[in-house]
Amino acid sequence: MAIAAVVLYLIVLYVRPGEIIPGWEGIPFAAITQGLGLVAVSISWLMRPRSFLNQPLDLFVAGYFVAAVLSNPAWGWIGGAQYAFTLLLPAIIAYFLIRGAVRTP
């Protein structure tokens, strides 16, 4: 179920149904399928708990996110923290969705 939700999310990202059908332009398909993917991966993880955040790349991705959010206020642009947060959050969630859905190396 989690793999199917993540694949659906990736399909929506690449196909972009809002660009194909003009009447669907304002519908946030990516956000909706990302939320469904989060729910599916969470349920999958709760049913079969496994180690998470055990790969070095996981910590690098989380560290990059924290560094991007904290670096903007460090040089004086306080609004940059919110901007970096909202800009990078979908990519970080997508990474952890794929990481959480895959069970084997």
N, C-alpha and C positions, 0 to 999 in steps of 0.2 A: 504494500500500500504506500509506503513512504517513497519507494523508488518511482512508482507511478506518479505521485504528486510532484516530485522533483522533476521528472521528465516533462510533465505537463507545464510546469513553471518555465523550463528551458524552451519548450516549444512556443509558449506565449512570448517569451523574450525575443526569440528569433523571427517568428512569423508576424507578430504584431497585428492582431486582428483589427485593431482600431484604424490601421492604415489601409487595410484591404476593404473593409466595409465602412464607408464614410459616416453612416449613422451611429457607429459605435465609437467615435473619436473620444468622447469624454469619459468613457468607462475605464477605470483603472484595472485592467486585466492583470497586469504584473503584480500589483499590490494584493489583489484578491487571491491569485494562485500562490503567491508567496505566503500569505496567511494560512491557506489550506495546507501548503507544504510544511509549515511550522507545526501545525496541529498534527499532521500525519507523522512527521518525524518524532514529535514528542510522544505520541501514543506508541509508536514502534519502539522507542527507547524505553518507555515505561514497561512495556510487555516483555522485553528482553534487554535488561540493563547491560551495558558494556562500557568499557573505559572510553572516556572522551577527553579531549585536550591532552592526549598523550604523545602527539607527534610534534616535532620541533616547529613545523610550519604553522601549526595551530597557534602557538605562542607568538610567532612572528606576525601573523595576520592580526591577532588581537593587539599586539604591541604597536603595530603600524597604525591601527585605528586610534589607539590612545595617544600616540605621538602626534598624529594629525590634528586631533581635537585639542590637545594641550599646547601645541606649538603656536597656534594663532594668537591666543591671549598672551603668550610669552613675549611676543614682539609687539603687542599693543592693540591688536585688532580683536576686541572682545566678541564682536558679532561673528567672527570667523570660526569660533568654536561651534556655534549652532550650525553655521553653513557647512563646515566639514562633517559634522555629525549627520546632518540630513543628506549630504551628498554621498558619503561613504557607507551609510548604514545598509542600504539595499545590497550592495556588493558584499559586505561582510556577512549579512544574513544568508545570501546565496551561497557563499563559500561554506558556511556551517550547515546549511541545508544539505548540500551535496555530501559534505563530510559526515553528517549524521545519518544519512540514508544508506551510505555504503557500509557494509558490514565486514568485508574482507579486503585485505590489501590487494 
